[in-house]
Amino acid sequence: ALKSATARITRQGFPVIYRAFTPEGAKWFGSVTGQNVGKRIAILIDGHVYCAPKIASPITNGKAEAVGFATEAEAIKSAQKINDAISKH
């Protein structure tokens, strides 16, 4: 369902990961996030929960932002782990 993950720093200086979904993944993710606003959604890598950001609103455009990383290095490492997992499939 995921196409890519990219770590960036927001204008406010916070580290985030931007994730892009395939068309099928975007449809599925929009449905799941729409039904679970206010709850957490786990990001699993190799069967382990890597992080669990809170869903602020339905995400229907095929792009998502994960926040809550302490440092830019942590966000970069997380994005790389996600991309590595994507390339395995």
Order of alpha helices (4+ residues) and beta strands (2+ residues): beta-beta-alpha-beta-beta-beta-alpha
